[in-house]
Amino acid sequence: MVNGILYTIENSSALIDGHIVREGDTIYGVKIIKIDQTKVEFEKNGKTWEQRVRQWPDPVWRQFN
């Protein structure tokens, strides 16, 4: 779950399950594509999706884990 976002134009980060991640990082085999003010964009196996803060994880997480 995305627990929080620290957004800056140059160096945004997100808090996911207690881990601080940045664009380009990978967590649980899922790549962080983009972090903006309200959501994080993810990619795995050619599939992309977005998730907002405190939103339940997209079902695609379970498809590939």
Secondary structure as the mmCIF struct_conf table of DSSP 4:
data_model
#
loop_
_struct_conf.conf_type_id
_struct_conf.id
_struct_conf.beg_label_comp_id
_struct_conf.beg_label_asym_id
_struct_conf.beg_label_seq_id
_struct_conf.end_label_comp_id
_struct_conf.end_label_asym_id
_struct_conf.end_label_seq_id
STRN STRN1 VAL A 2 LEU A 6
BEND BEND1 ILE A 9 GLU A 10
STRN STRN2 SER A 13 ILE A 16
TURN_TY1_P TURN_TY1_P1 ASP A 17 GLY A 18
STRN STRN3 HIS A 19 ARG A 22
TURN_TY1_P TURN_TY1_P2 GLU A 23 GLY A 24
STRN STRN4 THR A 26 ILE A 27
TURN_TY1_P TURN_TY1_P3 TYR A 28 GLY A 29
STRN STRN5 VAL A 30 ILE A 35
BEND BEND2 GLN A 37 THR A 38
STRN STRN6 LYS A 39 LYS A 44
TURN_TY1_P TURN_TY1_P4 ASN A 45 GLY A 46
STRN STRN7 LYS A 47 ARG A 52
TURN_TY1_P TURN_TY1_P5 VAL A 53 ARG A 54
HELX_LH_PP_P HELX_LH_PP_P1 GLN A 55 ASP A 58
TURN_TY1_P TURN_TY1_P6 PRO A 59 PRO A 59
HELX_RH_AL_P HELX_RH_AL_P1 VAL A 60 PHE A 64
#
